[in-house]
Amino acid sequence: MYTMKWILRIGLAGLSLLAWMFRSAHSQKRETAVIQLSGNAVFSPFKLMFISDVHRRKLRSGMFNDKVDIVVIGGDFVERGVPAQRLRENLQVLRELAPVYYVFGNNDREIGEKRLRELFEEQGAVILDDESVELFGNAKLKLTGIDYFAFREHSVEDAFCNVSKGDSVIFVSHTPFVFKHVKQHYPVSLLMAGHTHGGQIRFGPFGVFGHGSLTSTSGITELVSNGFGTTSIPLRLGAKAQYHILEIHPSPGARHLAQSFSIR
């Protein structure tokens, strides 16, 4: 009888932990930060929403309440088995917030690249295919994105071919493992990625990957998100799902020019 009680207690504790992990995987934390971009771009402050690794999760209207100027999807928006209608509806939720920009992750092509591109085009989202685009018509303010690096050669080189010294550059990649190379060879102000899920299931400080983070060194800011969804199993522990609202400002050195320009 004593042994049976302990078995029941352990079983209940295990079920409670699984319920907690499931709940953690299906809730999310809104992270906010104010970031100053290095570079010479002069622009009015704007808000950027960064979300990555949605995978199989369903987005809902009203889930995100911030007024933002652009939405950036950091890859793995879908995976094998996600129906086209869910992808369409998830895109519509984000498109209602602001113009959407997207880079491919390692799982996205599992539903078929042609199909995925058609759905993004249908919703008016911009796919960054190893390229830089001007934001708000400002030639010095760039959003630069690469395809998942394992699928193409020269992704980073192609993406930065139209970036000039002194530009204020926001770089987005699905994986943060290219950050070091990018910082060493190209002008960049803010780097954003997902992919690691913050380890997804952590035991204290221990996980397959490091916890998501936002760090700034020598004027360069790096954001690695825990991601919004899950992979393999719909459970999280110690790495809660998250998305980011970033308020972007020009560098202090460029501020004095703002009185002469009304450029965003």
Solvent accessible surface area in square Angstrom, and as a share of the most:
residue,aa,sasa,rsa
1,M,179,0.80
2,Y,157,0.60
3,T,92,0.54
4,M,105,0.47
5,K,103,0.44
6,W,115,0.40
7,I,99,0.50
8,L,106,0.53
9,R,137,0.50
10,I,115,0.59
11,G,37,0.35
12,L,118,0.59
13,A,63,0.49
14,G,32,0.31
15,L,117,0.58
16,S,73,0.47
17,L,85,0.42
18,L,88,0.44
19,A,62,0.48
20,W,145,0.51
21,M,14,0.06
22,F,101,0.42
23,R,169,0.62
24,S,14,0.09
25,A,1,0.01
26,H,83,0.37
27,S,33,0.22
28,Q,51,0.22
29,K,104,0.44
30,R,119,0.44
31,E,47,0.21
32,T,77,0.45
33,A,22,0.17
34,V,103,0.59
35,I,9,0.05
36,Q,78,0.35
37,L,1,0.01
38,S,39,0.25
39,G,24,0.23
40,N,95,0.49
41,A,1,0.00
42,V,17,0.10
43,F,4,0.02
44,S,53,0.34
45,P,62,0.39
46,F,3,0.01
47,K,70,0.30
48,L,0,0.00
49,M,1,0.00
50,F,0,0.00
51,I,0,0.00
52,S,0,0.00
53,D,0,0.00
54,V,0,0.00
55,H,1,0.01
56,R,110,0.40
57,R,24,0.09
58,K,98,0.41
59,L,3,0.02
60,R,136,0.50
61,S,84,0.54
62,G,59,0.57
63,M,22,0.10
64,F,10,0.04
65,N,125,0.64
66,D,25,0.13
67,K,187,0.79
68,V,15,0.09
69,D,38,0.19
70,I,4,0.02
71,V,0,0.00
72,V,0,0.00
73,I,0,0.00
74,G,0,0.00
75,G,0,0.00
76,D,3,0.01
77,F,0,0.00
78,V,1,0.00
79,E,24,0.11
80,R,160,0.59
81,G,53,0.51
82,V,4,0.02
83,P,67,0.42
84,A,26,0.20
85,Q,94,0.42
86,R,72,0.26
87,L,0,0.00
88,R,62,0.23
89,E,56,0.25
90,N,2,0.01
91,L,1,0.00
92,Q,70,0.31
93,V,16,0.09
94,L,0,0.00
95,R,94,0.34
96,E,126,0.57
97,L,49,0.24
98,A,8,0.07
99,P,65,0.41
100,V,1,0.01
101,Y,30,0.12
102,Y,1,0.00
103,V,0,0.00
104,F,1,0.00
105,G,0,0.00
106,N,50,0.26
107,N,28,0.14
108,D,0,0.00
109,R,53,0.19
110,E,58,0.26
111,I,18,0.09
112,G,30,0.29
113,E,60,0.27
114,K,151,0.64
115,R,99,0.36
116,L,0,0.00
117,R,68,0.25
118,E,89,0.40
119,L,10,0.05
120,F,0,0.00
121,E,137,0.61
122,E,97,0.43
123,Q,29,0.13
124,G,45,0.43
125,A,12,0.09
126,V,61,0.35
127,I,25,0.13
128,L,1,0.00
129,D,42,0.22
130,D,12,0.06
131,E,63,0.28
132,S,19,0.12
133,V,33,0.19
134,E,86,0.39
135,L,1,0.01
136,F,67,0.28
137,G,69,0.66
138,N,8,0.04
139,A,60,0.47
140,K,71,0.30
141,L,0,0.00
142,K,15,0.06
143,L,0,0.00
144,T,0,0.00
145,G,0,0.00
146,I,0,0.00
147,D,1,0.00
148,Y,28,0.10
149,F,90,0.37
150,A,70,0.54
151,F,96,0.40
152,R,84,0.31
153,E,141,0.63
154,H,118,0.53
155,S,7,0.04
156,V,11,0.06
157,E,81,0.36
158,D,71,0.37
159,A,1,0.01
160,F,10,0.04
161,C,94,0.56
162,N,107,0.55
163,V,21,0.12
164,S,62,0.40
165,K,192,0.81
166,G,16,0.16
167,D,6,0.03
168,S,1,0.01
169,V,0,0.00
170,I,0,0.00
171,F,0,0.00
172,V,0,0.00
173,S,1,0.01
174,H,0,0.00
175,T,0,0.00
176,P,17,0.11
177,F,119,0.49
178,V,17,0.10
179,F,9,0.04
180,K,139,0.59
181,H,72,0.32
182,V,0,0.00
183,K,77,0.33
184,Q,117,0.52
185,H,112,0.50
186,Y,47,0.18
187,P,53,0.33
188,V,11,0.06
189,S,2,0.01
190,L,0,0.00
191,L,0,0.00
192,M,0,0.00
193,A,0,0.00
194,G,0,0.00
195,H,38,0.17
196,T,10,0.06
197,H,7,0.03
198,G,0,0.00
199,G,10,0.09
200,Q,15,0.07
201,I,43,0.22
202,R,20,0.07
203,F,139,0.58
204,G,62,0.60
205,P,106,0.67
206,F,150,0.62
207,G,36,0.35
208,V,125,0.72
209,F,79,0.33
210,G,51,0.49
211,H,90,0.40
212,G,16,0.15
213,S,51,0.33
214,L,72,0.36
215,T,73,0.43
216,S,79,0.51
217,T,102,0.59
218,S,108,0.69
219,G,44,0.42
220,I,42,0.21
221,T,10,0.06
222,E,39,0.17
223,L,0,0.00
224,V,24,0.14
225,S,1,0.00
226,N,1,0.01
227,G,0,0.00
228,F,0,0.00
229,G,0,0.00
230,T,18,0.10
231,T,54,0.31
232,S,112,0.72
233,I,81,0.41
234,P,66,0.41
235,L,29,0.15
236,R,0,0.00
237,L,31,0.15
238,G,50,0.48
239,A,0,0.00
240,K,88,0.37
241,A,0,0.00
242,Q,12,0.05
243,Y,9,0.03
244,H,10,0.05
245,I,7,0.03
246,L,0,0.00
247,E,56,0.25
248,I,0,0.00
249,H,34,0.15
250,P,9,0.06
251,S,16,0.10
252,P,83,0.52
253,G,55,0.53
254,A,5,0.04
255,R,113,0.41
256,H,128,0.57
257,L,66,0.33
258,A,47,0.37
259,Q,174,0.77
260,S,89,0.57
261,F,99,0.41
262,S,116,0.75
263,I,71,0.36
264,R,96,0.35
